[in-house]
């Protein structure tokens, strides 16, 4: 099983980033997926989730209306579009298969002027 994230970086407040996660080694199209994030010194917390079909999504309040999760079951990818970024969004973002111990290596997102 492999989950490989990309797309992180340094962005100014109000800016945008798009994270991607490529999955392999399991039946991606049957798997709900989510993104977690972990800020320095804090616990890892889920921020968004998408069901296996891509029709149902869930967002924590702090990212609602700013982040959009999507998936491509042909390309085995799940993406996270992040807009109107705030300094408090700074964290390592992880791709995760729901109800599993499968995690990506994480990608750093830093929001700073």
BELPE-V651686 format. One line per field, one symbol per residue. ss: DSSP state (2 for helix, 1 for strand, 0 for the rest). burial: I if it has 16 or more other ideal C-beta (glycine too) atoms within 10 Angstrom, else O. Layout:
ss=???
burial=???
This chain:
ss=01111100111000001111111100022200111111000000111111000000111000000011111100001111110000222011111110000010001111100
burial=OOIOIOIIOOIOOOOOIOIIIIIOOOOIOOIIIIIIIOOOOOOOOOIIIIOIOOOOOOIOOOIOOOIIIOIOIOOIIIIIOIOOIOOOIIIIIIIIIOOOOIOIOIIOIOIOO
